Amino acid sequence: MKTIPVKEENFLSQIQYLAHMFGWRVAHFRPARTKYGWRTAIAGDGAGFPDICMVKGKRIIFAELKSETGKVHPNQQQWLDALSTTGKVEVYLWRPSQFDDIVEVLREE
């Protein structure tokens, strides 16, 4: 059976929809096109910040979303590592093939 590739932006939409379905608050900071190219309005050490942040009750999730073949850039990995080290938030690198697992994570109370 042939698999249809899922673009990261479509995957993001799926995750946002799913999170809202399970009662999560969701934040995603999307880039905007400027005369200098695509830019995301974020200050400080924002480069590589995870794609999505979700909060529900006492749980906070940061997730980097990638296509099946998407590569994690070093600044993205630095953010994932820094957040993981706190031990206070859940940190994930999610790909479309993990959709069933993602459903279970977001369904958990």
N, C-alpha and C positions, 0 to 999 in steps of 0.2 A: 504494500500500500504506500503510495507516494504522499509525503507530508508537504503541506503548503507552508512556505516560510511566513512567519509573522513579523511585521515591522515593529520596532521598539515603540513607536507612537501608538500603534494599535494595541499592543500589549499593555501599555500604560493605561489606555482607556478601559480595557477589560479589568485591570486590577482596581482602578478607581471605582468602577461600577460595582464590582464584587465587594469591595470594602464598604461602600455605602449600603449595600444590601445587608451586610452584617452589622451595621451600626457604628462604623468607624468614622472619625473626623479625619479628613485627608488633606494634605498640602503637597502641591507640586509647583515648583518655580520654573515656568517655561521661558525659553529665550524669545526675544523679539528681534526683528530685523531692523538694523540701524544702517546709517550710511557707511559704517565701518564693518558691516557684516552682522552675523547673529551674535547677540549678547544677552546674558542673563543678568538682570539687575540684582546683584548680591554683593555685599561688601565683605571685607576681611579675607579670610582664607576660603572663600566660597567655591573656587574651582574644584570640581570633582565631587561636590556635595551630592549625597544620594538623591536619586530621582524622586522618591516619594517618602513622605513621613505620615504615619498614621497613629492616632491615639484613640484608645477605647478603655474606659475605666482606669486601671492602674498600669495598663500596657502601652508601651510606645514602640513602634516599629519603624526602622529606617531600612529602605530597600533600594538597591541598585537593580535596574531592569535592563536586561540585555537580550538581543536576539540569540538564537542558537549559536551563531558564529561570532557574535559581538565580543570584543576584547575589553577587558577592564584596564583603564589607563592608570598609570602609577598614582596620580592624585586622587583618583576614585578609590583605589585600594588603601591609600593612606587614611582617607575618611572612614572607610569600613573598619579598618584596624583600630583607629582611635575610638570610634563609637563602641566597638566590641569590647575593648579593654575596660570600659567603665563598668561593665557587668550590670548596668541598670536599664539597658534597652535591648531590644531584639534587633539583630542586624542580619540582613539577608542579601544574597545575590541570586536573583530569580531569573529563570529563562522560561519561555513558553512551554517547554516539555515538562515543566514541574507544576503545571496548572493544578492538578489534583492535590498536590501537597500544599500549594498556596491556599486553596479552598479550606483545607483542614486547619492551617495556621490561623486564618482569618475567622474561621467559625468558632475556634476555641474561646472560652470565656476567661 
